Amino acid sequence: MLRRWLILTLLLLAAFAALVAWLNVRGETAIAAAAAPSTGTPQQIERGEYLARAGNCMTCHTTRGGLPYAGGRGIATPFGTVYAGNLTPDAETGLGSWSAEHFWRALHHGRSFDGRLLYPAFPYPDTTRVTREDSDALYAYLRSLPAVKQANTPHALQFPYGTQAALAVWRALFFRPGSFEPEASQSAEWNRGAYLVRGLGHCAACHGGRNFLGATPQGGLSLAGGLIPMRNWYAPALSAPDQAGVADWPLDDIVALLRTGVSPRGSALGPMADVVYRSLQHLRIDDLRAIATFLKALPPTRSQSGDGKPADPAVLELGAKRYEKHCADCHGAGRRREVACRRVDVPAAGRQPHGHHGPAGQPGAGDRARRLPAGHGRQPAALRHAALRAGARRRRDRRHYQLPAQQLGRGGGRRVSAGRGALSRRRGRLKAPRKPIHTPVTNSDPDKGMCKC
């Protein structure tokens, strides 16, 4: 009896292994041994460079301060760290030995040059929808880059997630090779936007959410929002009107948000601001309008972020204190402040929380109204980053250059803001004055114990 059960168990395991193996090779065609690297035409290289920007490939495949596309950047996941590969045409450590067929197989099937399965931190569940023509253009551009000899860093994944067997099971459960199928009932502009959002742009990698095994729902087609793993940043739903839905936005406002990170209806923050800076601002206007058309036409969905109940007054009070302490210096506290050539009105009451971008309703008492300078394009984004860096420096100074009140000659032990003269003295540019340079505040609130002069 025991022997019979053992044989049955072995047969079931063999059948399961065969099913997983078949699911991991379905749709693939064998690559001929004679397949060799090739160079593309100038038109392909130019198109490939544009597509690489549209896919934001450099962000993951370039380390801070490293050479472009040489890999080595670690991507933290709940299962360990995955390191991006070298995409330069180096023969030993990069794509120097890859043919266009090998590159297409990586994008479409998630399989490397030597046949290994690739981890889905490389978004092949989305790039499987990229056309062969665009794949060849990307390959031609990467082949045109200067070769960088930089060995790939081994992944640091926990057991058993670091095994090919576990990855094969994951792919059998959650990955289906596919292609983009235009919808005949939609316009060409809508279909172009859907292709960019669902394919090369891999928007669902952040805005689709992930399950406990790291897979995006609906095969990467969902844009219902979710927490970005390991970053504790919520990527809002692109279809929910109370989150990041843009169904009632003018098309030009959506394009402005994608191109500059700022629009009259809201602004891009956090990881999305980086996407605008490194990718979206470089896209052609017609592609931005196509993306905007697709996002605007998404069927509205109900937000899953809350039940519609009013917030706890204690939470609101705590949020107001945090805003006054960390945000009011730049965004104002019930008054108008000029920041980077942009007017920001933040009412003292009814402030809206920061998110991916502003509320979907018309600008009103709780919205942040902005006035963009005439002829704005890429410059406002640069000005915004400069303003944020300047604000960060001011906050750093207030944290790191505080002086005990005894050093200033008064205050009875209270810590106060050092002021410009004391900051300069701390930086070694001025001698210490002998007389007090600042009068301490007397507010007993610990969150307001710093002078706001």
C-alpha positions as CSV (number, residue, x, y, z in Angstrom):
1,M,0.0,0.0,0.0
2,L,2.8,2.4,0.9
3,R,4.6,1.5,-2.3
4,R,1.5,2.3,-4.3
5,W,1.1,5.7,-2.7
6,L,4.8,6.5,-3.3
7,I,4.5,5.6,-7.0
8,L,1.3,7.7,-7.3
9,T,3.1,10.7,-5.7
10,L,6.1,10.4,-8.0
11,L,3.8,10.2,-11.0
12,L,1.9,13.3,-9.9
13,L,5.2,15.2,-9.3
14,A,6.5,14.1,-12.8
15,A,3.2,15.3,-14.4
16,F,3.4,18.6,-12.5
17,A,7.0,19.1,-13.6
18,A,6.2,18.3,-17.2
19,L,3.3,20.8,-17.1
20,V,5.5,23.6,-15.6
21,A,8.2,22.9,-18.3
22,W,5.7,23.1,-21.1
23,L,4.1,26.3,-19.8
24,N,7.6,27.9,-19.8
25,V,8.4,27.1,-23.4
26,R,5.1,27.4,-25.1
27,G,5.1,29.8,-28.0
28,E,8.9,29.8,-28.2
29,T,10.8,28.9,-31.4
30,A,14.3,27.5,-31.4
31,I,17.0,30.1,-32.3
32,A,19.3,28.9,-35.0
33,A,22.9,28.3,-34.0
34,A,24.0,30.5,-36.9
35,A,22.2,33.5,-35.4
36,A,24.8,36.2,-35.0
37,P,25.0,39.8,-33.8
38,S,24.0,42.5,-36.3
39,T,24.0,46.2,-36.6
40,G,21.0,48.2,-37.4
41,T,20.3,51.1,-39.8
42,P,20.7,54.7,-38.6
43,Q,16.9,55.0,-38.7
44,Q,16.6,51.9,-36.4
45,I,19.2,53.3,-34.0
46,E,17.4,56.7,-33.8
47,R,14.1,55.0,-33.2
48,G,15.6,52.6,-30.7
49,E,17.0,55.5,-28.7
50,Y,13.6,57.1,-28.5
51,L,12.0,53.8,-27.4
52,A,14.6,53.3,-24.7
53,R,13.6,56.6,-23.3
54,A,9.9,55.7,-23.6
55,G,10.6,52.5,-21.6
56,N,12.8,54.3,-19.1
57,C,15.4,51.6,-19.5
58,M,18.4,53.6,-18.3
59,T,16.9,54.2,-14.8
60,C,17.3,50.5,-13.8
61,H,20.3,49.6,-15.9
62,T,22.6,52.4,-14.8
63,T,24.0,52.8,-11.3
64,R,24.3,56.2,-9.6
65,G,27.5,57.7,-11.1
66,G,28.0,54.7,-13.4
67,L,28.2,54.4,-17.2
68,P,25.0,54.4,-19.1
69,Y,23.3,50.9,-19.5
70,A,26.3,49.1,-17.9
71,G,24.0,47.6,-15.3
72,G,24.8,46.8,-11.6
73,R,21.9,48.6,-10.0
74,G,20.2,46.7,-7.3
75,I,16.4,46.5,-7.3
76,A,15.1,45.6,-3.8
77,T,12.1,43.2,-3.7
78,P,10.4,41.4,-0.8
79,F,12.3,38.3,-1.9
80,G,15.8,39.8,-2.0
81,T,17.8,42.0,-4.4
82,V,17.8,41.6,-8.2
83,Y,20.7,43.3,-10.0
84,A,20.2,44.8,-13.5
85,G,22.3,43.4,-16.3
86,N,24.8,45.1,-18.6
87,L,23.1,46.1,-21.8
88,T,26.2,47.5,-23.6
89,P,27.6,45.5,-26.5
90,D,30.6,44.1,-24.5
91,A,31.2,40.5,-25.7
92,E,32.0,39.0,-22.3
93,T,29.7,40.9,-19.9
94,G,27.0,42.5,-22.1
95,L,25.0,41.9,-25.2
96,G,28.0,41.5,-27.5
97,S,27.1,37.9,-28.3
98,W,23.4,38.4,-28.6
99,S,21.5,38.3,-31.9
100,A,18.3,40.2,-32.6
101,E,16.5,36.9,-32.1
102,H,18.0,36.5,-28.6
103,F,17.0,40.0,-27.6
104,W,13.4,39.5,-28.9
105,R,13.2,36.3,-26.9
106,A,14.2,38.2,-23.7
107,L,11.6,40.9,-24.3
108,H,8.8,38.5,-25.4
109,H,9.5,35.3,-23.4
110,G,11.7,36.4,-20.5
111,R,14.6,34.1,-21.4
112,S,18.2,35.1,-21.4
113,F,20.9,34.4,-24.0
114,D,22.0,31.1,-22.3
115,G,18.4,29.9,-21.8
116,R,18.0,30.9,-18.2
117,L,14.7,32.3,-17.1
118,L,14.8,36.0,-16.2
119,Y,13.3,37.4,-13.1
120,P,10.2,39.6,-13.6
121,A,12.0,42.6,-12.0
122,F,12.8,43.0,-15.7
123,P,9.2,43.8,-16.8
124,Y,8.8,41.2,-19.5
125,P,5.2,40.5,-18.4
126,D,4.7,44.0,-20.0
127,T,7.3,44.1,-22.8
128,T,5.9,40.8,-24.1
129,R,3.5,43.1,-25.9
130,V,6.3,45.1,-27.7
131,T,6.3,44.5,-31.5
132,R,9.2,42.7,-33.2
133,E,9.9,45.9,-35.1
134,D,10.4,47.9,-31.9
135,S,12.4,45.1,-30.4
136,D,14.8,45.2,-33.3
137,A,15.1,49.0,-33.1
138,L,15.9,48.8,-29.4
139,Y,18.5,46.1,-30.1
140,A,20.1,48.2,-32.8
141,Y,20.4,51.2,-30.4
142,L,21.9,49.1,-27.6
143,R,24.4,47.6,-30.1
144,S,25.5,51.2,-31.0
145,L,26.5,52.1,-27.5
146,P,30.1,52.1,-26.4
147,A,31.0,48.7,-24.9
148,V,31.6,48.6,-21.2
149,K,33.3,45.7,-19.6
150,Q,31.5,45.3,-16.3
151,A,30.6,42.0,-14.9
152,N,27.0,41.4,-13.8
153,T,26.4,41.3,-10.1
154,P,24.8,38.0,-8.9
155,H,21.3,38.3,-7.5
156,A,20.9,38.1,-3.8
157,L,17.6,36.3,-3.4
158,Q,16.3,34.2,-0.5
159,F,15.8,30.5,-0.8
160,P,13.9,29.2,-2.7
161,Y,13.2,32.3,-4.7
162,G,16.7,32.3,-6.1
163,T,16.2,28.9,-7.9
164,Q,15.2,28.5,-11.5
165,A,12.6,25.8,-10.4
166,A,10.8,28.3,-8.2
167,L,10.9,30.9,-11.0
168,A,9.5,28.4,-13.5
169,V,6.6,27.7,-11.2
170,W,5.9,31.4,-10.8
171,R,5.9,31.9,-14.6
172,A,3.6,28.9,-15.0
173,L,1.2,30.6,-12.7
174,F,1.4,34.2,-13.7
175,F,3.1,34.8,-17.0
176,R,1.6,34.4,-20.5
177,P,3.6,35.5,-23.6
178,G,1.4,37.7,-25.6
179,S,1.2,40.5,-28.1
180,F,-0.6,43.8,-28.4
181,E,-3.9,43.5,-30.2
182,P,-5.4,46.8,-31.4
183,E,-9.1,47.3,-30.6
184,A,-11.0,48.0,-33.8
185,S,-13.7,50.0,-31.9
186,Q,-11.1,52.5,-30.7
187,S,-9.2,55.2,-32.5
188,A,-5.6,54.9,-33.7
189,E,-4.6,57.4,-31.1
190,W,-6.2,55.4,-28.3
191,N,-4.5,52.2,-29.5
192,R,-1.1,53.9,-29.7
193,G,-1.6,55.1,-26.1
194,A,-2.7,51.6,-24.9
195,Y,0.4,50.1,-26.6
196,L,2.8,52.5,-24.8
197,V,1.0,52.2,-21.4
198,R,0.6,48.5,-21.4
199,G,3.8,47.6,-23.2
200,L,7.0,49.5,-23.2
201,G,5.9,52.0,-20.6
202,H,5.0,49.1,-18.2
203,C,2.8,51.4,-16.1
204,A,1.1,48.4,-14.4
205,A,4.4,47.5,-12.8
206,C,3.7,50.3,-10.3
207,H,0.1,51.3,-10.8
208,G,-1.3,47.7,-11.0
209,G,-0.4,46.5,-7.5
210,R,1.1,43.1,-6.7
211,N,0.0,40.0,-4.9
212,F,2.0,38.2,-2.2
213,L,4.1,36.5,-4.8
214,G,4.9,39.7,-6.7
215,A,2.6,39.3,-9.7
216,T,0.5,42.0,-11.1
217,P,-3.3,41.2,-11.5
218,Q,-5.0,40.8,-14.8
219,G,-1.8,39.9,-16.6
220,G,-0.4,43.4,-16.2
221,L,-3.5,45.1,-17.6
222,S,-4.8,46.4,-14.2
223,L,-4.2,50.1,-13.3
224,A,-6.1,49.9,-10.0
225,G,-3.3,51.2,-7.9
226,G,-1.1,49.5,-5.3
227,L,1.8,49.9,-2.9
228,I,5.2,49.8,-4.6
229,P,7.2,47.0,-2.9
230,M,10.0,48.0,-0.6
231,R,9.4,51.8,-1.3
232,N,6.3,52.3,0.8
233,W,4.9,54.6,-1.8
234,Y,1.4,54.1,-3.0
235,A,1.0,54.3,-6.8
236,P,-2.6,55.6,-7.1
237,A,-5.3,54.1,-9.3
238,L,-5.3,55.6,-12.8
239,S,-9.0,54.8,-13.2
240,A,-10.3,56.1,-9.8
241,P,-11.7,59.6,-9.9
242,D,-10.7,60.2,-6.3
243,Q,-7.1,59.1,-6.8
244,A,-5.3,59.6,-10.1
245,G,-8.2,59.3,-12.6
246,V,-8.2,61.9,-15.3
247,A,-11.5,61.2,-17.0
248,D,-12.8,64.7,-16.5
249,W,-9.5,66.5,-17.2
250,P,-8.9,68.5,-20.3
251,L,-6.6,66.6,-22.6
252,D,-4.1,69.4,-22.6
253,D,-3.8,69.3,-18.8
254,I,-3.0,65.6,-18.9
255,V,-0.3,66.2,-21.6
256,A,1.1,69.0,-19.4
257,L,1.3,66.7,-16.4
258,L,3.0,63.9,-18.4
259,R,5.5,66.3,-20.1
260,T,6.4,68.7,-17.2
261,G,5.1,67.0,-14.1
262,V,2.9,70.0,-13.5
263,S,-0.6,70.9,-14.7
264,P,-3.4,73.2,-13.5
265,R,-5.1,70.1,-12.0
266,G,-2.2,68.6,-10.1
267,S,1.5,67.6,-10.1
268,A,3.6,64.4,-10.2
269,L,5.4,63.5,-7.0
270,G,7.8,60.8,-5.7
271,P,8.7,58.0,-8.2
272,M,6.4,59.5,-10.8
273,A,8.3,62.8,-10.8
274,D,11.4,60.7,-11.7
275,V,9.5,59.0,-14.5
276,V,8.6,62.4,-15.9
277,Y,12.2,63.6,-15.6
278,R,13.9,60.6,-17.1
279,S,11.3,59.4,-19.6
280,L,8.0,61.1,-20.3
281,Q,9.4,64.6,-20.9
282,H,11.4,63.2,-23.9
283,L,8.4,61.8,-25.7
284,R,6.9,63.4,-28.8
285,I,3.7,65.4,-28.3
286,D,1.7,63.0,-30.4
287,D,2.7,60.0,-28.2
288,L,1.9,62.1,-25.1
289,R,-1.5,62.9,-26.5
290,A,-2.0,59.2,-27.3
291,I,-1.2,58.2,-23.7
292,A,-3.5,61.0,-22.4
293,T,-6.3,59.8,-24.7
294,F,-6.0,56.3,-23.4
295,L,-5.9,57.3,-19.7
296,K,-8.8,59.7,-20.1
297,A,-10.9,56.9,-21.6
298,L,-10.3,54.3,-18.8
299,P,-13.5,53.1,-17.3
300,P,-13.9,54.8,-13.9
301,T,-13.6,52.4,-11.0
302,R,-14.4,52.7,-7.3
303,S,-11.4,53.5,-5.1
304,Q,-10.2,50.8,-2.8
305,S,-8.2,53.1,-0.6
306,G,-10.9,53.9,1.9
307,D,-14.6,53.5,2.9
308,G,-15.6,57.2,2.5
309,K,-15.7,57.8,6.3
310,P,-14.4,61.1,7.6
311,A,-10.8,61.0,9.0
312,D,-10.2,60.8,12.7
313,P,-9.9,64.4,14.1
314,A,-6.8,63.3,16.0
315,V,-5.2,62.1,12.7
316,L,-6.1,65.4,11.1
317,E,-4.5,67.4,13.9
318,L,-1.4,65.3,13.7
319,G,-1.2,65.8,10.0
320,A,-1.6,69.6,10.4
321,K,1.3,69.6,12.8
322,R,3.5,67.5,10.4
323,Y,2.6,69.8,7.5
324,E,3.4,72.9,9.5
325,K,6.8,71.4,10.5
326,H,7.9,69.8,7.3
327,C,5.9,71.4,4.4
328,A,4.9,74.9,5.2
329,D,8.3,76.4,4.6
330,C,7.9,75.9,0.8
331,H,4.1,75.5,0.3
332,G,2.9,78.1,2.8
333,A,0.7,78.1,5.9
334,G,-2.5,79.8,4.9
335,R,-0.6,82.4,2.8
336,R,0.7,82.7,-0.7
337,R,4.3,81.7,-1.4
338,E,6.2,82.1,-4.7
339,V,8.1,78.9,-5.5
340,A,10.1,78.3,-8.7
341,C,8.1,80.9,-10.8
342,R,4.9,79.0,-9.7
343,R,2.2,80.3,-7.4
344,V,1.0,77.8,-4.9
345,D,-2.2,78.6,-2.9
346,V,-2.5,76.3,0.2
347,P,-5.5,77.2,2.4
348,A,-5.1,76.9,6.1
349,A,-8.2,74.8,6.3
350,G,-9.3,71.9,4.1
351,R,-5.8,71.0,2.7
352,Q,-5.7,68.1,0.4
353,P,-3.1,65.3,1.1
354,H,-0.2,64.9,-1.3
355,G,-0.6,62.1,-3.8
356,H,0.4,61.2,-7.3
357,H,-1.3,64.4,-8.5
358,G,-4.1,66.6,-7.4
359,P,-7.8,65.9,-7.0
360,A,-9.9,65.2,-10.0
361,G,-12.4,67.9,-9.2
362,Q,-12.4,71.5,-10.2
363,P,-9.8,73.6,-8.3
364,G,-11.6,75.0,-5.3
365,A,-11.0,75.6,-1.6
366,G,-9.0,72.4,-1.1
367,D,-7.1,72.3,-4.3
368,R,-3.6,73.7,-5.0
369,A,-3.9,76.3,-7.7
370,R,-0.8,76.9,-9.8
371,R,0.1,79.5,-12.4
372,L,2.6,78.3,-15.0
373,P,4.8,80.8,-16.8
374,A,4.1,81.5,-20.4
375,G,5.7,79.1,-22.9
376,H,6.3,76.4,-20.2
377,G,7.9,73.2,-21.5
378,R,10.7,71.3,-19.9
379,Q,12.0,74.3,-17.9
380,P,9.4,74.2,-15.1
381,A,10.4,70.7,-14.2
382,A,14.0,71.8,-13.9
383,L,13.0,74.8,-11.9
384,R,10.8,72.7,-9.6
385,H,13.7,70.3,-8.9
386,A,16.0,73.3,-8.1
387,A,13.4,74.7,-5.7
388,L,13.0,71.3,-4.0
389,R,16.8,71.0,-3.6
390,A,16.9,74.5,-2.2
391,G,14.2,73.7,0.3
392,A,15.9,70.5,1.3
393,R,19.1,72.5,2.0
394,R,17.2,75.0,4.2
395,R,15.6,72.2,6.2
396,R,19.0,70.5,6.5
397,D,20.5,73.7,7.8
398,R,17.8,74.0,10.4
399,R,18.4,70.5,11.6
400,H,22.2,70.4,11.6
401,Y,23.1,74.0,12.4
402,Q,21.0,74.6,15.5
403,L,22.8,76.1,18.5
404,P,22.1,75.8,22.3
405,A,20.7,79.0,23.6
406,Q,23.6,79.3,26.1
407,Q,26.0,79.8,23.2
408,L,23.9,82.8,22.2
409,G,23.8,84.3,25.6
410,R,20.1,83.9,26.5
411,G,17.2,81.5,26.4
412,G,17.7,79.4,29.5
413,G,18.6,76.2,27.7
414,R,16.0,76.4,24.9
415,R,17.4,75.4,21.4
416,V,16.7,78.1,18.8
417,S,17.4,78.6,15.2
418,A,20.9,79.8,14.6
419,G,20.0,82.3,11.8
420,R,22.2,83.2,8.8
421,G,25.2,84.6,10.7
422,A,25.4,81.5,12.9
423,L,25.1,79.2,9.8
424,S,27.9,81.0,8.1
425,R,30.0,80.8,11.3
426,R,29.4,77.1,11.5
427,R,30.5,76.8,7.8
428,G,33.7,78.6,8.7
429,R,33.1,81.8,6.7
430,L,32.6,84.3,9.6
431,K,33.9,84.7,13.1
432,A,31.6,84.2,16.0
433,P,29.9,87.4,17.2
434,R,30.3,88.2,20.8
435,K,26.7,89.5,21.2
436,P,23.5,87.5,20.9
437,I,22.3,87.3,17.4
438,H,18.8,85.8,17.9
439,T,16.0,85.9,20.4
440,P,14.5,82.5,21.2
441,V,10.8,81.9,20.7
442,T,8.6,81.3,23.7
443,N,6.1,79.0,22.1
444,S,5.7,75.9,24.3
445,D,4.5,73.7,21.5
446,P,7.4,71.3,20.7
447,D,6.4,71.1,17.0
448,K,6.7,74.9,16.8
449,G,9.8,75.4,19.0
450,M,11.9,76.6,16.1
451,C,11.8,80.2,15.0
452,K,10.2,80.7,11.6
453,C,11.9,84.0,10.7
